[in-house]
């Protein structure tokens, strides 16, 4: 989510006094670790998403090359499958797959209850949601920010995910505010 967090983090960082912060998005440079390495070696604070399939960008590797005393703040790759039951998906007529991934193939008359959640009777939908929340709890444990409680308090009022892999700005901003708070505490 690096590029998505960049907007929220940049806005928060501008509010910090005497900040000399250089935002680098590793997702845009996955194939060019050589270019990114000097930033990791010089940085006082590194804010990162785990990229497990790219060993060079793993936290353990970044810790090895970061300068002594550098602070690493890890934001997990936040995703939520609780609105998308496993099974058949379909392409949408007016939205491309890049807009919404894996939209569930549910009947049109079921959509209002499915989206609101207050009159859902399908056991599969409820079980999928609870399994998604449990996975979100597990994901939260892998990073330095908290988001599950915020999600549970607000998911019926605001859209929190565009699709299984992309949180909306509400959730991104919540996570980014925590990162800014951590940065403010250590600077």
Secondary structure, 3 states (H helix, E strand, C coil): CHHHHHHHHHHHHHCCCCCCCCCCCHHHHCCCHHHHHHHHHHCCEEEECCCCCCHHHCHHHHHHHCCCCCEEEECCCCCCCCCCCCCCECCCCCCCCCCCCCCECCCHHHHHHHHHCCCCCCHHHHHHHHHHHHHHHHHHCCCCCCCHHHHHHHCCCCCCEEECCEECHHHHHHHHHHHHHHHHHHC
